[in-house]
């Protein structure tokens, strides 16, 4: 399915957004804004976009800053981190505002994109977002991983952070794609402490606890990077929000992981469409 490639300018960066055709036979369809995982290009979500559109939802996918069609390419000169990723979602929403035209807006975050979506609501207000879907998202706190792997997560994540501090940028060696040092710094903090860092002087943990937007939180069986307990930890921070917590597995019993659920998303898209109908009308 083809999309229209558009761009949003913000803070010297150019954010790429992919706007898919409206679902056929639906007027005023709810809009899903998909925020990708670390290092994953927006175009990877084409199967998910098709499934969401078939379920009656309008779809926009935004490349994270520094990934895919978005700039700047991460380098030693880049200082952005979670605060900027959260603010970028607001810039995309503002660019889409005219065409949203009073329709329900659902943020759908995957992995890092889910953390950015949560922080966007916490730091920039919720007035124009009707629902939040978190799929294969979690706080990658090392203690929430099972078995011997638990003891590998901490040195692995902190080793990536140390390498990034040394080089001034994460080159993407086997994990996450090329990333700015601020993104890796904030990600490694959450892996070490189980908490969001302070962002621009704001206690992000406390701000997350004030979110009231309805949340559908879905962890994926077989997810190697954000297993079920990591999403449980994130949901526990959403103390003021109504949260529906679910697990997802392939309808045919096939193995899924942190990324491949995107290619088997038809039942999940139907579930997201049903969730959208429960959100208050604009």
C-alpha positions, -999 to 999 in steps of 0.1 A, spaced: 0 0 0 14 34 -10 17 64 13 24 101 8 58 111 22 56 145 40 80 164 62 77 186 93 104 211 103 112 214 140 143 228 159 166 224 129 154 188 123 133 175 95 108 148 106 95 124 79 59 113 82 41 88 60 4 95 55 -16 65 43 -49 67 23 -81 70 43 -99 37 49 -125 30 22 -161 37 30 -154 53 64 -161 90 71 -142 107 99 -121 76 108 -101 78 140 -64 86 132 -36 64 145 -2 81 147 24 53 149 57 61 167 84 35 158 110 16 178 146 27 181 164 25 148 134 12 129 123 31 98 87 41 94 84 21 62 88 -11 82 53 -6 96 36 -9 62 20 -42 71 7 -27 103 -6 3 85 -25 -19 60 -41 -39 88 -51 -7 107 -66 7 75 -85 -25 68 -99 -22 103 -113 13 95 -86 35 109 -66 63 92 -28 59 97 2 81 99 37 68 107 64 92 118 101 85 116 119 92 149 144 120 147 176 108 131 160 76 117 147 69 82 136 101 64 141 122 95 172 143 102 197 151 115 218 119 111 231 111 146 266 124 150 289 138 178 272 172 172 238 158 182 227 163 218 190 153 216 175 127 238 141 116 252 129 152 257 133 161 221 117 128 209 87 136 231 84 171 218 87 159 182 54 141 186 38 174 194 53 189 162 38 161 141 4 165 158 4 202 151 12 196 114 -17 171 112 -41 193 131 -60 207 102 -68 173 87 -77 157 121 -107 180 121 -122 168 154 -115 131 148 -102 109 176 -65 106 178 -47 75 190 -10 74 196 5 39 190 40 36 203 63 7 197 93 2 220 112 35 222 83 51 204 60 40 232 83 56 258 84 88 237 46 88 234 42 84 272 66 112 278 48 134 253 16 131 272 34 136 305 53 167 294 32 184 268 -4 178 278 -31 154 267 -58 177 254 -56 166 218 -48 129 223 -78 106 229 -60 73 235 -26 57 238 -17 22 226 15 7 238 27 -24 218 59 -42 226 69 -13 249 85 -14 284 110 0 308 140 -22 300 150 -25 337 175 -53 341 158 -68 371 126 -75 350 143 -100 327 140 -137 335 167 -162 344 204 -158 336 196 -131 310 188 -107 338 225 -105 346 235 -98 311 212 -69 305 228 -45 329 264 -48 316 251 -49 280 230 -17 282 256 2 303 284 -10 280 265 6 251 262 38 271 299 38 279 308 33 243 285 61 233 301 85 258 335 76 245 326 80 208 301 108 212 275 88 192 263 52 191 273 37 158 246 11 158 269 -19 163 244 -48 165 217 -29 183 193 0 178 208 16 147 229 48 148 217 69 177 225 103 193 242 101 227 213 117 245 189 89 234 213 62 246 220 81 278 183 82 287 176 47 275 205 33 296 193 53 326 159 35 324 176 1 320 198 8 351 172 23 374 138 13 361 128 50 360 125 78 335 153 104 339 145 140 347 140 158 315 146 196 311 144 199 349 111 181 351 105 150 372 92 128 343 82 100 367 58 122 386 45 137 354 38 102 340 17 95 371 -6 124 362 -15 111 327 -53 104 324 -55 94 288 -70 59 283 -43 33 276 -43 -1 259 -10 -18 268 -1 -49 248 30 -70 254 40 -96 228 48 -133 235 84 -140 226 95 -104 229 132 -105 236 137 -68 243 105 -58 262 92 -90 279 59 -88 298 73 -76 331 89 -46 315 55 -33 303 40 -42 337 65 -18 352 56 10 328 19 5 334 24 7 372 37 43 366 4 53 350 -14 56 383 -41 81 371 -48 66 337 -74 38 329 -52 10 316 -63 -21 298 -34 -47 299 -33 -75 274 -9 -100 258 -6 -107 221 4 -139 202 1 -148 166 -33 -162 157 -18 -192 139 5 -200 168 36 -188 149 65 -174 169 66 -136 173 92 -113 187 99 -76 194 97 -68 157 79 -95 138 45 -88 154 42 -60 129 38 -85 101 11 -105 119 -10 -76 132 -45 -82 117 -61 -93 150 -43 -66 169 -55 -40 144 -91 -51 150 -85 -48 187 -71 -13 183 -101 -3 163 -124 -16 190 -104 4 216 -108 35 195 -146 32 196 -145 33 234 -128 67 235 -150 97 241 -161 115 209 -144 148 201 
